[in-house]
Amino acid sequence: MTKPSDLGPPIKGKPHEPPSDEGDHFYKCDISGQPVDMRDLRQVIWHEQPTHERLKPQVVKRS
Ligand SMILES: [Zn+2]
């Protein structure tokens, strides 16, 4: 049976992609305190206003 050591020195692998953390896409708005999804420019622009109301939470469906 072939042993791993027969195959030569170990070759270090690395993950194909860094694991994506859903929370990385959000920041907390200083004014409304709501989490803002940075992938959605509408939310970002809304929360950039000096005064604004909280946005109604929207469930984004992803396939
Ligand atoms: Zn806000």
N, CA, C, O and the ligand as a Tripos MOL2 file, in Angstrom:
@<TRIPOS>MOLECULE
protein
  253   251    64     0     0
PROTEIN
NO_CHARGES

@<TRIPOS>ATOM
      1 N           0.8410   -1.2050    0.0000 N.3       1 MET1
      2 CA          0.0000    0.0000    0.0000 C.3       1 MET1
      3 C           0.8760    1.2550    0.0000 C.2       1 MET1
      4 O           1.9000    1.2980    0.6810 O.2       1 MET1
      5 N           0.4840    2.2490   -0.7430 N.am      2 THR2
      6 CA          1.2580    3.4870   -0.8050 C.3       2 THR2
      7 C           1.0750    4.2990    0.4600 C.2       2 THR2
      8 O          -0.0400    4.5260    0.9300 O.2       2 THR2
      9 N           2.2030    4.7290    0.9940 N.am      3 LYS3
     10 CA          2.1400    5.5970    2.1650 C.3       3 LYS3
     11 C           2.2490    7.0540    1.7020 C.2       3 LYS3
     12 O           2.8410    7.3320    0.6590 O.2       3 LYS3
     13 N           1.6890    7.9660    2.4630 N.am      4 PRO4
     14 CA          1.8090    9.3870    2.0750 C.3       4 PRO4
     15 C           3.2600    9.8080    1.8920 C.2       4 PRO4
     16 O           3.5650   10.6400    1.0370 O.2       4 PRO4
     17 N           4.1550    9.2360    2.6930 N.am      5 SER5
     18 CA          5.5590    9.6330    2.5850 C.3       5 SER5
     19 C           6.1720    9.1760    1.2660 C.2       5 SER5
     20 O           7.1920    9.7200    0.8420 O.2       5 SER5
     21 N           5.5700    8.1860    0.6110 N.am      6 ASP6
     22 CA          6.0610    7.7380   -0.6940 C.3       6 ASP6
     23 C           5.7680    8.7690   -1.7840 C.2       6 ASP6
     24 O           6.3700    8.7380   -2.8570 O.2       6 ASP6
     25 N           4.8760    9.6450   -1.5100 N.am      7 LEU7
     26 CA          4.4590   10.6200   -2.5220 C.3       7 LEU7
     27 C           5.3090   11.8880   -2.4980 C.2       7 LEU7
     28 O           5.0730   12.8120   -3.2760 O.2       7 LEU7
     29 N           6.2940   11.9320   -1.6070 N.am      8 GLY8
     30 CA          7.1500   13.1020   -1.5340 C.3       8 GLY8
     31 C           6.7610   13.9910   -0.3750 C.2       8 GLY8
     32 O           5.9220   13.6270    0.4500 O.2       8 GLY8
     33 N           7.3680   15.1480   -0.3170 N.am      9 PRO9
     34 CA          7.0900   16.0530    0.7950 C.3       9 PRO9
     35 C           5.6430   16.5430    0.7670 C.2       9 PRO9
     36 O           5.0230   16.6060   -0.2950 O.2       9 PRO9
     37 N           5.1190   16.8840    1.9200 N.am     10 PRO10
     38 CA          3.7210   17.3500    1.9620 C.3      10 PRO10
     39 C           3.5370   18.6280    1.1470 C.2      10 PRO10
     40 O           4.3910   19.5140    1.1560 O.2      10 PRO10
     41 N           2.4320   18.7060    0.4580 N.am     11 ILE11
     42 CA          2.0920   19.9160   -0.3000 C.3      11 ILE11
     43 C           0.9440   20.5730    0.4340 C.2      11 ILE11
     44 O          -0.1270   19.9900    0.6030 O.2      11 ILE11
     45 N           1.1860   21.7860    0.8630 N.am     12 LYS12
     46 CA          0.1440   22.4730    1.6210 C.3      12 LYS12
     47 C          -0.9440   22.9990    0.6970 C.2      12 LYS12
     48 O          -0.6660   23.6590   -0.3050 O.2      12 LYS12
     49 N          -2.1530   22.7030    1.0440 N.am     13 GLY13
     50 CA         -3.2740   23.2270    0.2790 C.3      13 GLY13
     51 C          -3.8370   24.4430    0.9670 C.2      13 GLY13
     52 O          -3.5420   24.7090    2.1320 O.2      13 GLY13
     53 N          -4.6470   25.1790    0.2390 N.am     14 LYS14
     54 CA         -5.3560   26.2830    0.8850 C.3      14 LYS14
     55 C          -6.7920   26.3080    0.3850 C.2      14 LYS14
     56 O          -7.0860   25.8260   -0.7090 O.2      14 LYS14
     57 N          -7.6820   26.8710    1.1930 N.am     15 PRO15
     58 CA         -9.0860   26.8880    0.7900 C.3      15 PRO15
     59 C          -9.2620   27.6220   -0.5320 C.2      15 PRO15
     60 O          -8.5880   28.6160   -0.8010 O.2      15 PRO15
     61 N         -10.1630   27.1250   -1.3360 N.am     16 HIS16
     62 CA        -10.4170   27.7310   -2.6370 C.3      16 HIS16
     63 C         -10.8530   29.1820   -2.5020 C.2      16 HIS16
     64 O         -10.4110   30.0480   -3.2560 O.2      16 HIS16
     65 N         -11.6910   29.4280   -1.5710 N.am     17 GLU17
     66 CA        -12.1930   30.7820   -1.3190 C.3      17 GLU17
     67 C         -12.2830   30.9730    0.1750 C.2      17 GLU17
     68 O         -12.5910   30.0180    0.8880 O.2      17 GLU17
     69 N         -12.0300   32.1490    0.6740 N.am     18 PRO18
     70 CA        -12.2400   32.3420    2.1030 C.3      18 PRO18
     71 C         -13.7200   32.1890    2.4250 C.2      18 PRO18
     72 O         -14.5720   32.6150    1.6440 O.2      18 PRO18
     73 N         -14.0270   31.5970    3.5440 N.am     19 PRO19
     74 CA        -15.4340   31.4320    3.8870 C.3      19 PRO19
     75 C         -16.1060   32.7940    4.0090 C.2      19 PRO19
     76 O         -15.5990   33.6870    4.6870 O.2      19 PRO19
     77 N         -17.2240   32.9420    3.3630 N.am     20 SER20
     78 CA        -17.8850   34.2430    3.4310 C.3      20 SER20
     79 C         -18.8420   34.2820    4.6100 C.2      20 SER20
     80 O         -19.6920   33.4100    4.7880 O.2      20 SER20
     81 N         -18.6730   35.3000    5.3840 N.am     21 ASP21
     82 CA        -19.5180   35.4720    6.5490 C.3      21 ASP21
     83 C         -20.5720   36.5160    6.2110 C.2      21 ASP21
     84 O         -20.2460   37.6460    5.8450 O.2      21 ASP21
     85 N         -21.8130   36.1390    6.3330 N.am     22 GLU22
     86 CA        -22.9150   37.0370    5.9780 C.3      22 GLU22
     87 C         -22.7920   38.3740    6.7070 C.2      22 GLU22
     88 O         -23.1160   39.4230    6.1490 O.2      22 GLU22
     89 N         -22.3330   38.3340    7.9260 N.am     23 GLY23
     90 CA        -22.2230   39.5550    8.7240 C.3      23 GLY23
     91 C         -21.1950   40.5390    8.1880 C.2      23 GLY23
     92 O         -21.2400   41.7250    8.5130 O.2      23 GLY23
     93 N         -20.2690   40.0530    7.3680 N.am     24 ASP24
     94 CA        -19.2490   40.9350    6.8070 C.3      24 ASP24
     95 C         -19.8320   41.9660    5.8580 C.2      24 ASP24
     96 O         -19.1990   42.9830    5.5710 O.2      24 ASP24
     97 N         -21.0450   41.7050    5.3680 N.am     25 HIS25
     98 CA        -21.6400   42.6080    4.3940 C.3      25 HIS25
     99 C         -22.4500   43.7210    5.0540 C.2      25 HIS25
    100 O         -23.0170   44.5740    4.3720 O.2      25 HIS25
    101 N         -22.4970   43.7070    6.3560 N.am     26 PHE26
    102 CA        -23.3260   44.6780    7.0620 C.3      26 PHE26
    103 C         -22.4980   45.6100    7.9400 C.2      26 PHE26
    104 O         -21.4770   45.2180    8.5040 O.2      26 PHE26
    105 N         -22.9630   46.8470    8.0400 N.am     27 TYR27
    106 CA        -22.4150   47.7240    9.0670 C.3      27 TYR27
    107 C         -23.6040   48.3510    9.7750 C.2      27 TYR27
    108 O         -24.7170   48.3640    9.2490 O.2      27 TYR27
    109 N         -23.3590   48.8710   10.9730 N.am     28 LYS28
    110 CA        -24.4610   49.4370   11.7360 C.3      28 LYS28
    111 C         -24.5110   50.9360   11.5120 C.2      28 LYS28
    112 O         -23.5100   51.6330   11.6780 O.2      28 LYS28
    113 N         -25.6980   51.4340   11.1280 N.am     29 CYS29
    114 CA        -25.8800   52.8550   10.8840 C.3      29 CYS29
    115 C         -25.8420   53.6070   12.2150 C.2      29 CYS29
    116 O         -26.4900   53.2130   13.1850 O.2      29 CYS29
    117 N         -25.0600   54.7110   12.2430 N.am     30 ASP30
    118 CA        -24.9430   55.4990   13.4720 C.3      30 ASP30
    119 C         -26.2320   56.2410   13.7990 C.2      30 ASP30
    120 O         -26.5090   56.5200   14.9650 O.2      30 ASP30
    121 N         -27.0140   56.5580   12.7870 N.am     31 ILE31
    122 CA        -28.2080   57.3720   12.9920 C.3      31 ILE31
    123 C         -29.4150   56.5190   13.3850 C.2      31 ILE31
    124 O         -30.0760   56.7980   14.3860 O.2      31 ILE31
    125 N         -29.6990   55.4950   12.6060 N.am     32 SER32
    126 CA        -30.8760   54.6880   12.9070 C.3      32 SER32
    127 C         -30.5290   53.4130   13.6780 C.2      32 SER32
    128 O         -31.4140   52.7420   14.2100 O.2      32 SER32
    129 N         -29.2560   53.0900   13.7320 N.am     33 GLY33
    130 CA        -28.8520   51.8930   14.4430 C.3      33 GLY33
    131 C         -29.1840   50.6040   13.7140 C.2      33 GLY33
    132 O         -29.0350   49.5080   14.2530 O.2      33 GLY33
    133 N         -29.6390   50.7570   12.4720 N.am     34 GLN34
    134 CA        -30.0010   49.5650   11.7070 C.3      34 GLN34
    135 C         -28.7810   48.9680   11.0190 C.2      34 GLN34
    136 O         -27.8430   49.6780   10.6570 O.2      34 GLN34
    137 N         -28.8110   47.6550   10.8460 N.am     35 PRO35
    138 CA        -27.7680   47.0440   10.0290 C.3      35 PRO35
    139 C         -28.0050   47.3980    8.5540 C.2      35 PRO35
    140 O         -29.1250   47.3050    8.0510 O.2      35 PRO35
    141 N         -26.9430   47.8000    7.8870 N.am     36 VAL36
    142 CA        -27.0510   48.2040    6.4910 C.3      36 VAL36
    143 C         -26.2930   47.2020    5.6280 C.2      36 VAL36
    144 O         -25.1220   46.9090    5.8710 O.2      36 VAL36
    145 N         -26.9660   46.6960    4.6410 N.am     37 ASP37
    146 CA        -26.3500   45.7410    3.7210 C.3      37 ASP37
    147 C         -25.5550   46.5140    2.6750 C.2      37 ASP37
    148 O         -26.1340   47.1890    1.8230 O.2      37 ASP37
    149 N         -24.2430   46.4180    2.7380 N.am     38 MET38
    150 CA        -23.3880   47.1910    1.8370 C.3      38 MET38
    151 C         -23.5070   46.7420    0.3810 C.2      38 MET38
    152 O         -23.0550   47.4460   -0.5220 O.2      38 MET38
    153 N         -24.0990   45.6000    0.1530 N.am     39 ARG39
    154 CA        -24.2720   45.1340   -1.2270 C.3      39 ARG39
    155 C         -25.4550   45.8000   -1.8860 C.2      39 ARG39
    156 O         -25.6260   45.7180   -3.1030 O.2      39 ARG39
    157 N         -26.2820   46.4680   -1.0760 N.am     40 ASP40
    158 CA        -27.4730   47.1260   -1.5990 C.3      40 ASP40
    159 C         -27.2740   48.6360   -1.5030 C.2      40 ASP40
    160 O         -27.4110   49.2260   -0.4320 O.2      40 ASP40
    161 N         -26.9460   49.2540   -2.6470 N.am     41 LEU41
    162 CA        -26.6270   50.6760   -2.6670 C.3      41 LEU41
    163 C         -27.8040   51.5330   -2.2160 C.2      41 LEU41
    164 O         -27.6000   52.6130   -1.6640 O.2      41 LEU41
    165 N         -29.0150   51.0760   -2.4390 N.am     42 ARG42
    166 CA        -30.1870   51.8430   -1.9920 C.3      42 ARG42
    167 C         -30.1640   52.0110   -0.4880 C.2      42 ARG42
    168 O         -30.4540   53.0910    0.0270 O.2      42 ARG42
    169 N         -29.8270   50.9620    0.2090 N.am     43 GLN43
    170 CA        -29.7660   51.0310    1.6710 C.3      43 GLN43
    171 C         -28.6320   51.9340    2.1120 C.2      43 GLN43
    172 O         -28.7860   52.7320    3.0370 O.2      43 GLN43
    173 N         -27.4870   51.8080    1.4460 N.am     44 VAL44
    174 CA        -26.3240   52.6060    1.8230 C.3      44 VAL44
    175 C         -26.6330   54.0920    1.6490 C.2      44 VAL44
    176 O         -26.3460   54.8970    2.5360 O.2      44 VAL44
    177 N         -27.2210   54.4560    0.5030 N.am     45 ILE45
    178 CA        -27.5460   55.8550    0.2250 C.3      45 ILE45
    179 C         -28.5770   56.3670    1.2330 C.2      45 ILE45
    180 O         -28.4630   57.4860    1.7350 O.2      45 ILE45
    181 N         -29.5660   55.5530    1.5190 N.am     46 TRP46
    182 CA        -30.5980   55.9420    2.4780 C.3      46 TRP46
    183 C         -29.9810   56.2820    3.8310 C.2      46 TRP46
    184 O         -30.3100   57.2970    4.4440 O.2      46 TRP46
    185 N         -29.1050   55.4370    4.2690 N.am     47 HIS47
    186 CA        -28.5310   55.6130    5.6020 C.3      47 HIS47
    187 C         -27.4290   56.6690    5.6310 C.2      47 HIS47
    188 O         -26.9450   57.0300    6.7040 O.2      47 HIS47
    189 N         -27.0270   57.1690    4.4520 N.am     48 GLU48
    190 CA        -26.0570   58.2670    4.4040 C.3      48 GLU48
    191 C         -26.7290   59.6110    4.6750 C.2      48 GLU48
    192 O         -26.0360   60.5890    4.9580 O.2      48 GLU48
    193 N         -28.0390   59.6870    4.5960 N.am     49 GLN49
    194 CA        -28.7420   60.9430    4.8370 C.3      49 GLN49
    195 C         -28.5870   61.3620    6.2990 C.2      49 GLN49
    196 O         -28.5970   60.5230    7.1990 O.2      49 GLN49
    197 N         -28.4440   62.6900    6.5260 N.am     50 PRO50
    198 CA        -28.2390   63.1560    7.9070 C.3      50 PRO50
    199 C         -29.3990   62.7940    8.8340 C.2      50 PRO50
    200 O         -29.1890   62.4930   10.0090 O.2      50 PRO50
    201 N         -30.6190   62.8240    8.3040 N.am     51 THR51
    202 CA        -31.7560   62.3580    9.0860 C.3      51 THR51
    203 C         -32.5700   61.4080    8.2230 C.2      51 THR51
    204 O         -32.8180   61.6660    7.0450 O.2      51 THR51
    205 N         -32.9680   60.3310    8.8210 N.am     52 HIS52
    206 CA        -33.7850   59.3560    8.0870 C.3      52 HIS52
    207 C         -34.4660   58.4200    9.0650 C.2      52 HIS52
    208 O         -34.0440   58.2480   10.2090 O.2      52 HIS52
    209 N         -35.5290   57.8290    8.5710 N.am     53 GLU53
    210 CA        -36.2360   56.8490    9.3830 C.3      53 GLU53
    211 C         -35.6070   55.4810    9.1630 C.2      53 GLU53
    212 O         -34.8140   55.2630    8.2470 O.2      53 GLU53
    213 N         -36.0000   54.5790   10.0420 N.am     54 ARG54
    214 CA        -35.5450   53.1990    9.8640 C.3      54 ARG54
    215 C         -36.2200   52.6150    8.6260 C.2      54 ARG54
    216 O         -37.3850   52.9000    8.3510 O.2      54 ARG54
    217 N         -35.5040   51.8260    7.9100 N.am     55 LEU55
    218 CA        -36.0870   51.1540    6.7550 C.3      55 LEU55
    219 C         -36.8120   49.9020    7.2210 C.2      55 LEU55
    220 O         -36.4270   49.2440    8.1870 O.2      55 LEU55
    221 N         -37.8740   49.6050    6.4920 N.am     56 LYS56
    222 CA        -38.5790   48.3730    6.7810 C.3      56 LYS56
    223 C         -37.6770   47.1980    6.3900 C.2      56 LYS56
    224 O         -37.1770   47.1410    5.2670 O.2      56 LYS56
    225 N         -37.4770   46.2820    7.3020 N.am     57 PRO57
    226 CA        -36.6080   45.1540    6.9530 C.3      57 PRO57
    227 C         -37.1480   44.3790    5.7620 C.2      57 PRO57
    228 O         -38.3480   44.1210    5.6640 O.2      57 PRO57
    229 N         -36.2610   44.0170    4.8750 N.am     58 GLN58
    230 CA        -36.6730   43.3190    3.6770 C.3      58 GLN58
    231 C         -35.9300   41.9920    3.6170 C.2      58 GLN58
    232 O         -34.7120   41.9300    3.7870 O.2      58 GLN58
    233 N         -36.6780   40.9610    3.3780 N.am     59 VAL59
    234 CA        -36.0600   39.6470    3.2700 C.3      59 VAL59
    235 C         -35.6400   39.4510    1.8180 C.2      59 VAL59
    236 O         -36.4660   39.4380    0.9060 O.2      59 VAL59
    237 N         -34.3480   39.2990    1.6350 N.am     60 VAL60
    238 CA        -33.8260   39.1070    0.2840 C.3      60 VAL60
    239 C         -33.7080   37.6130    0.0260 C.2      60 VAL60
    240 O         -33.0560   36.8760    0.7650 O.2      60 VAL60
    241 N         -34.3500   37.2060   -1.0280 N.am     61 LYS61
    242 CA        -34.2890   35.7780   -1.3660 C.3      61 LYS61
    243 C         -33.0880   35.5050   -2.2420 C.2      61 LYS61
    244 O         -32.8690   36.1790   -3.2490 O.2      61 LYS61
    245 N         -32.3280   34.5300   -1.8570 N.am     62 ARG62
    246 CA        -31.1820   34.1170   -2.6740 C.3      62 ARG62
    247 C         -31.3340   32.6520   -3.0140 C.2      62 ARG62
    248 O         -31.7290   31.8370   -2.1810 O.2      62 ARG62
    249 N         -31.0200   32.3430   -4.2220 N.am     63 SER63
    250 CA        -31.1410   30.9360   -4.6220 C.3      63 SER63
    251 C         -29.8290   30.2220   -4.4040 C.2      63 SER63
    252 O         -29.7230   29.0270   -4.6790 O.2      63 SER63
    253 ZN        -29.7270   54.6070    9.2020 Zn       64 ZN64
@<TRIPOS>BOND
     1     1     2 1
     2     2     3 1
     3     3     4 2
     4     3     5 am
     5     5     6 1
     6     6     7 1
     7     7     8 2
     8     7     9 am
     9     9    10 1
    10    10    11 1
    11    11    12 2
    12    11    13 am
    13    13    14 1
    14    14    15 1
    15    15    16 2
    16    15    17 am
    17    17    18 1
    18    18    19 1
    19    19    20 2
    20    19    21 am
    21    21    22 1
    22    22    23 1
    23    23    24 2
    24    23    25 am
    25    25    26 1
    26    26    27 1
    27    27    28 2
    28    27    29 am
    29    29    30 1
    30    30    31 1
    31    31    32 2
    32    31    33 am
    33    33    34 1
    34    34    35 1
    35    35    36 2
    36    35    37 am
    37    37    38 1
    38    38    39 1
    39    39    40 2
    40    39    41 am
    41    41    42 1
    42    42    43 1
    43    43    44 2
    44    43    45 am
    45    45    46 1
    46    46    47 1
    47    47    48 2
    48    47    49 am
    49    49    50 1
    50    50    51 1
    51    51    52 2
    52    51    53 am
    53    53    54 1
    54    54    55 1
    55    55    56 2
    56    55    57 am
    57    57    58 1
    58    58    59 1
    59    59    60 2
    60    59    61 am
    61    61    62 1
    62    62    63 1
    63    63    64 2
    64    63    65 am
    65    65    66 1
    66    66    67 1
    67    67    68 2
    68    67    69 am
    69    69    70 1
    70    70    71 1
    71    71    72 2
    72    71    73 am
    73    73    74 1
    74    74    75 1
    75    75    76 2
    76    75    77 am
    77    77    78 1
    78    78    79 1
    79    79    80 2
    80    79    81 am
    81    81    82 1
    82    82    83 1
    83    83    84 2
    84    83    85 am
    85    85    86 1
    86    86    87 1
    87    87    88 2
    88    87    89 am
    89    89    90 1
    90    90    91 1
    91    91    92 2
    92    91    93 am
    93    93    94 1
    94    94    95 1
    95    95    96 2
    96    95    97 am
    97    97    98 1
    98    98    99 1
    99    99   100 2
   100    99   101 am
   101   101   102 1
   102   102   103 1
   103   103   104 2
   104   103   105 am
   105   105   106 1
   106   106   107 1
   107   107   108 2
   108   107   109 am
   109   109   110 1
   110   110   111 1
   111   111   112 2
   112   111   113 am
   113   113   114 1
   114   114   115 1
   115   115   116 2
   116   115   117 am
   117   117   118 1
   118   118   119 1
   119   119   120 2
   120   119   121 am
   121   121   122 1
   122   122   123 1
   123   123   124 2
   124   123   125 am
   125   125   126 1
   126   126   127 1
   127   127   128 2
   128   127   129 am
   129   129   130 1
   130   130   131 1
   131   131   132 2
   132   131   133 am
   133   133   134 1
   134   134   135 1
   135   135   136 2
   136   135   137 am
   137   137   138 1
   138   138   139 1
   139   139   140 2
   140   139   141 am
   141   141   142 1
   142   142   143 1
   143   143   144 2
   144   143   145 am
   145   145   146 1
   146   146   147 1
   147   147   148 2
   148   147   149 am
   149   149   150 1
   150   150   151 1
   151   151   152 2
   152   151   153 am
   153   153   154 1
   154   154   155 1
   155   155   156 2
   156   155   157 am
   157   157   158 1
   158   158   159 1
   159   159   160 2
   160   159   161 am
   161   161   162 1
   162   162   163 1
   163   163   164 2
   164   163   165 am
   165   165   166 1
   166   166   167 1
   167   167   168 2
   168   167   169 am
   169   169   170 1
   170   170   171 1
   171   171   172 2
   172   171   173 am
   173   173   174 1
   174   174   175 1
   175   175   176 2
   176   175   177 am
   177   177   178 1
   178   178   179 1
   179   179   180 2
   180   179   181 am
   181   181   182 1
   182   182   183 1
   183   183   184 2
   184   183   185 am
   185   185   186 1
   186   186   187 1
   187   187   188 2
   188   187   189 am
   189   189   190 1
   190   190   191 1
   191   191   192 2
   192   191   193 am
   193   193   194 1
   194   194   195 1
   195   195   196 2
   196   195   197 am
   197   197   198 1
   198   198   199 1
   199   199   200 2
   200   199   201 am
   201   201   202 1
   202   202   203 1
   203   203   204 2
   204   203   205 am
   205   205   206 1
   206   206   207 1
   207   207   208 2
   208   207   209 am
   209   209   210 1
   210   210   211 1
   211   211   212 2
   212   211   213 am
   213   213   214 1
   214   214   215 1
   215   215   216 2
   216   215   217 am
   217   217   218 1
   218   218   219 1
   219   219   220 2
   220   219   221 am
   221   221   222 1
   222   222   223 1
   223   223   224 2
   224   223   225 am
   225   225   226 1
   226   226   227 1
   227   227   228 2
   228   227   229 am
   229   229   230 1
   230   230   231 1
   231   231   232 2
   232   231   233 am
   233   233   234 1
   234   234   235 1
   235   235   236 2
   236   235   237 am
   237   237   238 1
   238   238   239 1
   239   239   240 2
   240   239   241 am
   241   241   242 1
   242   242   243 1
   243   243   244 2
   244   243   245 am
   245   245   246 1
   246   246   247 1
   247   247   248 2
   248   247   249 am
   249   249   250 1
   250   250   251 1
   251   251   252 2
@<TRIPOS>SUBSTRUCTURE
     1 MET1         2 RESIDUE 1 A MET
     2 THR2         6 RESIDUE 1 A THR
     3 LYS3        10 RESIDUE 1 A LYS
     4 PRO4        14 RESIDUE 1 A PRO
     5 SER5        18 RESIDUE 1 A SER
     6 ASP6        22 RESIDUE 1 A ASP
     7 LEU7        26 RESIDUE 1 A LEU
     8 GLY8        30 RESIDUE 1 A GLY
     9 PRO9        34 RESIDUE 1 A PRO
    10 PRO10       38 RESIDUE 1 A PRO
    11 ILE11       42 RESIDUE 1 A ILE
    12 LYS12       46 RESIDUE 1 A LYS
    13 GLY13       50 RESIDUE 1 A GLY
    14 LYS14       54 RESIDUE 1 A LYS
    15 PRO15       58 RESIDUE 1 A PRO
    16 HIS16       62 RESIDUE 1 A HIS
    17 GLU17       66 RESIDUE 1 A GLU
    18 PRO18       70 RESIDUE 1 A PRO
    19 PRO19       74 RESIDUE 1 A PRO
    20 SER20       78 RESIDUE 1 A SER
    21 ASP21       82 RESIDUE 1 A ASP
    22 GLU22       86 RESIDUE 1 A GLU
    23 GLY23       90 RESIDUE 1 A GLY
    24 ASP24       94 RESIDUE 1 A ASP
    25 HIS25       98 RESIDUE 1 A HIS
    26 PHE26      102 RESIDUE 1 A PHE
    27 TYR27      106 RESIDUE 1 A TYR
    28 LYS28      110 RESIDUE 1 A LYS
    29 CYS29      114 RESIDUE 1 A CYS
    30 ASP30      118 RESIDUE 1 A ASP
    31 ILE31      122 RESIDUE 1 A ILE
    32 SER32      126 RESIDUE 1 A SER
    33 GLY33      130 RESIDUE 1 A GLY
    34 GLN34      134 RESIDUE 1 A GLN
    35 PRO35      138 RESIDUE 1 A PRO
    36 VAL36      142 RESIDUE 1 A VAL
    37 ASP37      146 RESIDUE 1 A ASP
    38 MET38      150 RESIDUE 1 A MET
    39 ARG39      154 RESIDUE 1 A ARG
    40 ASP40      158 RESIDUE 1 A ASP
    41 LEU41      162 RESIDUE 1 A LEU
    42 ARG42      166 RESIDUE 1 A ARG
    43 GLN43      170 RESIDUE 1 A GLN
    44 VAL44      174 RESIDUE 1 A VAL
    45 ILE45      178 RESIDUE 1 A ILE
    46 TRP46      182 RESIDUE 1 A TRP
    47 HIS47      186 RESIDUE 1 A HIS
    48 GLU48      190 RESIDUE 1 A GLU
    49 GLN49      194 RESIDUE 1 A GLN
    50 PRO50      198 RESIDUE 1 A PRO
    51 THR51      202 RESIDUE 1 A THR
    52 HIS52      206 RESIDUE 1 A HIS
    53 GLU53      210 RESIDUE 1 A GLU
    54 ARG54      214 RESIDUE 1 A ARG
    55 LEU55      218 RESIDUE 1 A LEU
    56 LYS56      222 RESIDUE 1 A LYS
    57 PRO57      226 RESIDUE 1 A PRO
    58 GLN58      230 RESIDUE 1 A GLN
    59 VAL59      234 RESIDUE 1 A VAL
    60 VAL60      238 RESIDUE 1 A VAL
    61 LYS61      242 RESIDUE 1 A LYS
    62 ARG62      246 RESIDUE 1 A ARG
    63 SER63      250 RESIDUE 1 A SER
    64 ZN64       253 GROUP 0 **** ****
